[in-house]
Amino acid sequence: MRAPRVDRYAATMRSTTAWTRLRQWAERVPAVAYDSAITLAITTVSLLLGNDRVPAGWSGLDATGVALTCAVNLPLVARRRIPFTLCLVVLAVWTVYVALDYWPVVNTLGPLLALYTVASMRPLREAALCALLLAAVWNFAGTTGQESSWATVLGQSVLYTSVICGFGHLARKSAQRNIELARLTGQLRRERAGAERRAVAEERVRIARELHDVVAHHMSVISVQAGLAGYVFDTDPQTARGALGTIADTSTEALAELRRLLAVLRVEGGDRPGDGGPRLVQGTDDQAEFGPAPGLDQLPELADRVRGAGIPVQFTVVGEPRPLAPGAGQCAYRVVQEALTNVLKHAYPAQAAVTVTYESRELTVTVTDDGGAHHGRYRSPTGGRTRGGAKGDRTGRAGHGAGGTGRGLPVPPGTGSPPPGGHGLIGMRERARIYGGRLHAGPRASGGFEVRLILPA
């Protein structure tokens, strides 16, 4: 039973393909070729009809009649260029033809086609004028014969001209709609191309922001831990090994996040995980599908990682936790990550606090640090601190401690004043703006720095 059905389907496809090819070929043919063929066909039919049995009362075609017949029909080849003028010329020659007592029916097709062309290409007032003139010539032709009554001729002239004008007017409206649709299609295509370009640019900015957050945070942790390991390598091997372990864990997590971020760019055709066929375009079989973007549920892990880098972090949740949109959760995570990275880079050693507050309609995330007001972690042999004054700020925390200028051991690299031209706060504010929130960042009156993110939730 399946074979006949398959055969019918194949036959239908072949027929559709053949019709499509024929239509495409017909669309490539110039309009003047169609007009030339129509003109030759009408002229040939008119000449054959003029040499047929002519009713009594009218003359058959002679040389003059043949010339007039050609003069009525052959100009139709230029009907698309000057439709109104051509229609007037055809009606004038047809009037002369009728006045010489030739059979009027012979040359009715040419004037009707000329009227249709005017109605389909020119304003309605020009088509109405040509229709009145054609009806007048038609009624004049009716007076030259004895076959039809005056009422019949009048009815024919009104009916034929009205129908021809109606079809021509509909064709004109259809052509105008097609032109408008083509214009709108081109505009939509351009707008879609522009939207695609904007989407690509926005995606590049998003990826750059993600890369900045991932690389800046993890590399800051690695830099501090590497400095610590080098600092205590000879005096405290156990601490050095712990720092190296933190470096290994942090670098592994950074690679995992980079792999997740870059895997998004390598998904085939918009497939997503779980919909029956997400496939990463990769050469290895052991690569798993990319996981979800980090959110609020991963903030404790982030705090633990920063604690491992030497910054005590207090993490607090106020209110009843509830699920948020993935984008908003990721925004909050990245803001906290960037804020803690800044503490690690520019306020080391300091104490930080992360507070997540769930309110009725808002989510508030606050990251604060004390500016290194507590005793520093690294001390000189005489007990004086080598880093972090009690009144340090974001741009001047690299000075000596409150103990004065005594000799101190070198401090781990990766701390101190921020490099010029950073875009961390700008990126955080942009994230908040994208999700309808706002971000406040600045020094605290009691010392240190505060970053406050407020998102609608």
C-alpha positions as CSV (number, residue, x, y, z in Angstrom):
1,M,0.0,0.0,0.0
2,R,2.9,2.3,0.6
3,A,4.4,2.0,-2.9
4,P,1.5,3.7,-4.8
5,R,1.4,6.4,-2.1
6,V,5.1,7.1,-2.6
7,D,4.7,7.1,-6.3
8,R,1.9,9.6,-6.1
9,Y,4.0,11.8,-3.8
10,A,6.9,11.6,-6.2
11,A,4.7,12.4,-9.2
12,T,3.3,15.4,-7.3
13,M,6.7,16.7,-6.5
14,R,7.9,16.3,-10.1
15,S,4.8,18.2,-11.3
16,T,5.3,21.0,-8.7
17,T,9.0,21.3,-9.7
18,A,8.1,21.4,-13.4
19,W,5.5,24.1,-12.8
20,T,7.9,26.1,-10.7
21,R,10.5,26.0,-13.4
22,L,8.0,27.0,-16.0
23,R,6.8,30.0,-13.9
24,Q,10.4,31.1,-13.3
25,W,11.1,30.9,-17.0
26,A,8.0,32.9,-17.8
27,E,9.0,35.6,-15.3
28,R,12.3,36.0,-17.1
29,V,10.6,36.7,-20.4
30,P,10.6,40.5,-21.2
31,A,7.2,42.2,-21.2
32,V,7.7,43.5,-24.7
33,A,7.9,39.9,-25.9
34,Y,4.4,39.2,-24.5
35,D,3.0,42.4,-26.0
36,S,4.5,41.6,-29.4
37,A,3.0,38.1,-29.4
38,I,-0.4,39.4,-28.3
39,T,-0.3,42.2,-31.0
40,L,0.5,39.7,-33.7
41,A,-2.2,37.3,-32.6
42,I,-4.9,40.0,-32.5
43,T,-3.8,41.4,-35.9
44,T,-3.9,37.9,-37.5
45,V,-7.3,37.1,-36.0
46,S,-8.7,40.5,-37.2
47,L,-7.4,40.0,-40.7
48,L,-8.8,36.5,-40.9
49,L,-12.1,37.7,-39.6
50,G,-12.2,40.6,-42.1
51,N,-11.8,38.1,-45.0
52,D,-14.6,35.9,-43.7
53,R,-18.2,36.2,-44.6
54,V,-19.1,39.8,-44.0
55,P,-22.7,40.6,-43.0
56,A,-24.8,42.6,-45.4
57,G,-24.5,46.3,-45.2
58,W,-20.7,46.4,-44.6
59,S,-17.7,46.1,-46.9
60,G,-15.1,43.4,-46.8
61,L,-11.4,44.1,-46.4
62,D,-9.5,45.7,-49.3
63,A,-6.1,47.2,-49.2
64,T,-7.3,50.3,-47.3
65,G,-9.2,48.0,-44.8
66,V,-6.1,45.9,-44.3
67,A,-4.0,49.0,-43.7
68,L,-6.5,50.4,-41.2
69,T,-6.7,47.0,-39.4
70,C,-3.0,47.0,-39.1
71,A,-3.0,50.6,-37.9
72,V,-5.6,49.8,-35.2
73,N,-3.8,46.7,-33.8
74,L,-0.1,46.9,-34.4
75,P,0.5,49.9,-32.2
76,L,-0.6,47.8,-29.2
77,V,3.0,46.6,-29.0
78,A,3.8,49.8,-27.2
79,R,0.7,49.8,-24.9
80,R,2.7,49.8,-21.7
81,R,4.8,52.8,-22.6
82,I,2.1,55.3,-23.6
83,P,-1.2,53.7,-22.7
84,F,-3.5,56.8,-22.7
85,T,-2.1,58.3,-25.9
86,L,-2.1,54.9,-27.6
87,C,-5.8,54.3,-26.7
88,L,-6.8,57.6,-28.2
89,V,-4.9,56.8,-31.4
90,V,-6.5,53.4,-31.7
91,L,-10.0,54.7,-31.1
92,A,-9.4,57.5,-33.7
93,V,-8.2,55.0,-36.3
94,W,-11.0,52.6,-35.4
95,T,-13.5,55.5,-35.9
96,V,-12.1,56.1,-39.4
97,Y,-12.3,52.4,-40.1
98,V,-16.0,52.3,-39.1
99,A,-16.8,55.5,-41.0
100,L,-15.6,53.8,-44.2
101,D,-18.3,51.1,-43.8
102,Y,-16.0,48.3,-42.9
103,W,-17.3,45.6,-40.5
104,P,-16.7,47.1,-37.0
105,V,-16.5,43.7,-35.3
106,V,-13.2,43.0,-37.1
107,N,-11.3,45.5,-34.9
108,T,-13.0,45.3,-31.5
109,L,-10.3,43.4,-29.7
110,G,-7.6,46.1,-30.2
111,P,-9.6,48.9,-28.7
112,L,-10.8,46.7,-25.8
113,L,-7.2,45.8,-25.0
114,A,-6.1,49.4,-25.2
115,L,-8.9,50.4,-22.7
116,Y,-7.8,47.6,-20.4
117,T,-4.2,48.8,-20.4
118,V,-5.3,52.4,-19.6
119,A,-7.5,51.1,-16.7
120,S,-4.7,48.9,-15.3
121,M,-1.9,51.5,-15.5
122,R,-3.4,55.0,-15.4
123,P,-5.7,56.8,-12.9
124,L,-9.4,56.1,-13.0
125,R,-10.4,59.4,-14.6
126,E,-8.3,58.6,-17.7
127,A,-9.8,55.2,-17.9
128,A,-13.3,56.6,-17.6
129,L,-12.6,59.1,-20.4
130,C,-11.3,56.3,-22.7
131,A,-14.3,54.1,-21.8
132,L,-16.7,56.9,-22.8
133,L,-14.9,57.4,-26.1
134,L,-15.0,53.6,-26.8
135,A,-18.7,53.4,-26.0
136,A,-19.3,56.4,-28.3
137,V,-17.5,54.7,-31.2
138,W,-19.3,51.4,-30.4
139,N,-22.7,53.1,-30.7
140,F,-21.6,54.9,-33.8
141,A,-20.6,51.5,-35.3
142,G,-24.1,50.2,-34.3
143,T,-25.7,52.9,-36.5
144,T,-23.9,51.7,-39.6
145,G,-25.5,48.2,-39.7
146,Q,-28.9,46.6,-39.6
147,E,-28.3,43.5,-37.5
148,S,-28.8,44.8,-33.9
149,S,-31.1,47.3,-32.3
150,W,-30.0,50.5,-30.7
151,A,-30.8,49.2,-27.2
152,T,-28.6,46.1,-27.8
153,V,-25.7,48.2,-29.1
154,L,-26.0,50.6,-26.1
155,G,-26.1,47.7,-23.6
156,Q,-23.1,46.1,-25.2
157,S,-21.1,49.3,-25.1
158,V,-21.9,49.9,-21.5
159,L,-21.4,46.3,-20.3
160,Y,-18.1,45.7,-22.2
161,T,-16.5,49.0,-21.2
162,S,-17.6,48.6,-17.6
163,V,-16.3,45.1,-17.3
164,I,-13.0,46.0,-19.0
165,C,-12.5,49.0,-16.8
166,G,-13.3,47.0,-13.7
167,F,-10.8,44.3,-14.4
168,G,-8.2,46.8,-15.4
169,H,-8.8,48.8,-12.2
170,L,-8.5,45.6,-10.1
171,A,-5.3,44.7,-11.9
172,R,-3.9,48.2,-11.1
173,K,-4.7,47.9,-7.4
174,S,-3.2,44.4,-7.3
175,A,0.0,45.7,-9.0
176,Q,0.2,48.6,-6.5
177,R,-0.3,46.2,-3.6
178,N,2.5,44.0,-5.0
179,I,4.8,47.0,-5.3
180,E,4.0,48.0,-1.7
181,L,4.5,44.5,-0.5
182,A,7.8,44.3,-2.3
183,R,8.8,47.6,-0.7
184,L,7.7,46.4,2.8
185,T,9.5,43.1,2.3
186,G,12.7,44.9,1.4
187,Q,12.3,47.2,4.4
188,L,11.6,44.2,6.7
189,R,14.6,42.4,5.3
190,R,16.8,45.4,5.9
191,E,15.4,45.8,9.4
192,R,16.0,42.1,10.1
193,A,19.5,42.3,8.9
194,G,20.1,45.4,11.1
195,A,18.5,43.6,14.1
196,E,20.8,40.6,13.4
197,R,23.8,42.9,13.3
198,R,22.7,44.5,16.6
199,A,22.1,41.1,18.1
200,V,25.6,40.0,17.1
201,A,27.1,43.1,18.5
202,E,25.1,42.7,21.8
203,E,26.2,39.1,22.0
204,R,29.8,40.0,21.5
205,V,29.5,42.6,24.3
206,R,27.8,40.0,26.6
207,I,30.6,37.4,25.8
208,A,33.2,40.1,26.4
209,R,31.6,41.0,29.7
210,E,31.4,37.3,30.7
211,L,35.0,36.7,29.8
212,H,36.1,39.8,31.8
213,D,34.2,38.6,34.9
214,V,35.5,35.0,34.7
215,V,39.1,35.9,33.8
216,A,39.4,38.9,36.2
217,H,38.0,37.0,39.2
218,H,39.9,33.8,38.8
219,M,43.2,35.3,37.8
220,S,43.0,37.7,40.8
221,V,42.6,34.7,43.1
222,I,45.5,32.8,41.3
223,S,47.7,35.9,41.5
224,V,47.2,36.4,45.2
225,Q,47.7,32.7,46.0
226,A,50.8,32.5,43.8
227,G,52.2,35.5,45.7
228,L,51.4,33.8,49.0
229,A,53.0,30.5,47.9
230,G,56.2,32.3,46.8
231,Y,56.2,34.4,50.0
232,V,56.0,31.4,52.4
233,F,57.5,28.7,50.2
234,D,60.6,28.3,52.5
235,T,59.2,29.2,55.8
236,D,55.7,27.5,55.7
237,P,55.6,24.7,53.2
238,Q,52.1,23.6,54.3
239,T,50.6,27.0,53.6
240,A,52.4,27.1,50.3
241,R,50.9,23.7,49.4
242,G,47.5,25.0,50.3
243,A,47.9,28.0,48.1
244,L,49.0,25.8,45.2
245,G,45.9,23.7,45.8
246,T,43.7,26.8,45.7
247,I,45.4,27.8,42.4
248,A,44.7,24.4,40.9
249,D,41.0,24.4,42.0
250,T,40.5,28.0,40.8
251,S,42.1,27.4,37.4
252,T,40.0,24.3,37.0
253,E,36.9,26.2,37.7
254,A,37.9,29.0,35.4
255,L,38.5,26.6,32.6
256,A,35.1,25.0,33.2
257,E,33.4,28.4,33.1
258,L,35.3,29.4,29.9
259,R,34.4,26.0,28.4
260,R,30.7,26.6,29.3
261,L,30.8,30.1,27.8
262,L,32.5,29.2,24.6
263,A,30.3,26.1,24.1
264,V,27.3,28.3,23.7
265,L,28.9,29.7,20.6
266,R,29.3,26.2,19.1
267,V,25.8,24.8,19.4
268,E,24.4,23.6,16.1
269,G,21.4,25.5,14.6
270,G,20.0,26.9,17.8
271,D,19.4,23.5,19.5
272,R,19.3,23.6,23.2
273,P,20.0,20.9,25.8
274,G,17.1,18.7,26.5
275,D,15.0,19.2,23.4
276,G,15.9,16.0,21.7
277,G,19.3,16.8,20.2
278,P,21.7,19.4,21.5
279,R,25.0,18.6,20.0
280,L,28.1,20.6,20.6
281,V,30.3,20.9,17.5
282,Q,33.4,19.4,19.0
283,G,35.9,16.8,18.1
284,T,35.9,14.9,21.4
285,D,33.3,12.6,22.9
286,D,34.0,13.3,26.5
287,Q,32.8,16.9,26.5
288,A,29.5,17.3,28.3
289,E,26.7,19.6,27.4
290,F,27.2,23.1,28.7
291,G,25.6,23.7,32.1
292,P,23.4,26.6,33.3
293,A,24.9,30.0,33.9
294,P,25.8,30.7,37.5
295,G,23.2,32.3,39.7
296,L,22.4,33.1,43.3
297,D,22.6,29.5,44.4
298,Q,26.3,29.5,43.6
299,L,27.2,32.5,45.7
300,P,28.2,30.4,48.7
301,E,30.8,28.6,46.5
302,L,32.0,32.0,45.3
303,A,32.4,33.1,48.9
304,D,34.3,30.0,49.8
305,R,36.7,30.5,46.9
306,V,37.4,34.1,48.0
307,R,37.9,32.9,51.6
308,G,40.5,30.4,50.2
309,A,42.3,33.4,48.7
310,G,42.7,35.0,52.1
311,I,39.7,37.4,52.3
312,P,37.2,36.6,55.1
313,V,33.7,36.7,53.6
314,Q,30.5,36.7,55.6
315,F,27.6,35.5,53.5
316,T,24.0,36.3,54.7
317,V,20.6,35.7,53.2
318,V,17.7,37.8,54.5
319,G,14.1,36.9,53.6
320,E,12.6,33.8,52.0
321,P,14.7,32.8,48.9
322,R,12.7,32.4,45.7
323,P,13.6,31.5,42.2
324,L,14.5,34.4,39.8
325,A,14.8,34.7,36.1
326,P,18.1,33.1,34.9
327,G,19.3,36.5,33.6
328,A,18.6,38.3,36.8
329,G,20.3,35.6,38.9
330,Q,23.3,35.6,36.7
331,C,23.4,39.4,36.8
332,A,23.5,39.3,40.7
333,Y,26.2,36.6,40.6
334,R,28.4,38.6,38.3
335,V,28.1,41.8,40.3
336,V,29.0,40.0,43.5
337,Q,31.9,38.3,41.7
338,E,33.2,41.6,40.3
339,A,32.8,43.3,43.7
340,L,34.7,40.6,45.6
341,T,37.4,40.6,42.9
342,N,37.9,44.3,43.4
343,V,38.2,43.6,47.2
344,L,40.8,40.9,46.5
345,K,42.7,43.1,44.1
346,H,42.5,46.5,45.7
347,A,41.7,46.0,49.4
348,Y,43.8,43.0,50.4
349,P,43.8,42.1,53.2
350,A,40.3,43.1,54.1
351,Q,37.0,41.6,55.4
352,A,34.0,41.4,53.1
353,A,30.4,40.8,53.6
354,V,27.8,39.7,51.1
355,T,24.1,40.2,52.0
356,V,21.2,39.0,49.8
357,T,17.9,40.5,50.8
358,Y,14.6,39.1,49.3
359,E,11.9,41.8,49.5
360,S,8.4,41.7,48.2
361,R,9.2,43.2,44.8
362,E,12.9,43.7,44.8
363,L,16.1,41.8,45.3
364,T,18.9,43.7,47.0
365,V,22.5,42.4,47.0
366,T,25.1,44.3,49.0
367,V,28.8,43.7,49.0
368,T,30.9,45.6,51.5
369,D,34.5,45.6,52.8
370,D,36.1,47.3,55.7
371,G,39.0,48.7,53.7
372,G,41.6,46.5,55.4
373,A,40.8,47.9,58.9
374,H,41.6,44.6,60.6
375,H,45.1,43.4,61.2
376,G,46.9,42.4,58.1
377,R,47.7,38.8,57.4
378,Y,51.3,39.4,56.5
379,R,53.6,40.8,59.2
380,S,57.2,41.8,59.3
381,P,59.5,40.0,61.7
382,T,59.1,42.9,64.1
383,G,55.3,42.6,64.1
384,G,54.4,45.6,62.0
385,R,51.9,45.3,59.2
386,T,53.2,45.6,55.7
387,R,49.9,46.1,53.9
388,G,46.6,47.8,54.5
389,G,46.2,50.9,56.6
390,A,43.1,51.5,58.7
391,K,42.0,54.3,56.4
392,G,42.9,53.0,53.0
393,D,40.9,53.7,49.9
394,R,40.4,52.2,46.5
395,T,43.4,54.0,45.0
396,G,45.9,54.2,47.8
397,R,46.1,51.0,49.7
398,A,49.6,50.1,48.8
399,G,51.3,52.2,51.4
400,H,52.9,51.2,54.7
401,G,50.7,50.3,57.6
402,A,50.1,52.3,60.7
403,G,53.2,51.0,62.2
404,G,55.4,53.4,60.3
405,T,58.2,52.7,57.8
406,G,59.9,49.7,59.5
407,R,61.3,47.0,57.3
408,G,58.7,44.5,56.2
409,L,58.7,41.4,54.2
410,P,57.6,41.8,50.5
411,V,53.9,41.5,50.0
412,P,52.3,39.0,47.6
413,P,51.8,40.3,44.1
414,G,48.4,41.1,42.8
415,T,47.3,43.6,45.5
416,G,47.4,47.3,45.7
417,S,45.9,50.2,43.6
418,P,43.8,49.3,40.6
419,P,45.2,49.7,37.1
420,P,44.0,52.8,35.3
421,G,41.2,52.5,32.8
422,G,39.2,49.7,34.5
423,H,35.6,49.1,33.5
424,G,34.4,47.0,36.4
425,L,31.8,49.5,37.8
426,I,30.7,50.4,34.3
427,G,30.1,46.8,33.5
428,M,28.2,46.2,36.7
429,R,25.9,49.3,36.1
430,E,25.3,48.1,32.5
431,R,24.2,44.7,33.8
432,A,21.8,46.2,36.3
433,R,20.4,48.5,33.6
434,I,19.7,45.6,31.2
435,Y,17.6,43.9,33.8
436,G,15.7,47.0,34.9
437,G,17.7,47.5,38.1
438,R,20.1,50.0,39.5
439,L,23.5,49.9,41.1
440,H,25.2,52.2,43.7
441,A,28.9,52.0,44.4
442,G,31.1,54.2,46.5
443,P,33.1,54.6,49.7
444,R,31.5,54.0,53.1
445,A,31.6,56.6,55.8
446,S,33.1,54.1,58.2
447,G,35.8,53.1,55.7
448,G,35.9,50.6,53.0
449,F,33.7,50.3,49.9
450,E,30.1,49.3,49.2
451,V,28.4,48.0,46.1
452,R,24.6,47.7,46.2
453,L,22.5,46.1,43.5
454,I,18.7,46.4,43.4
455,L,16.8,44.3,40.9
456,P,13.0,44.0,40.3
457,A,11.9,40.5,41.4
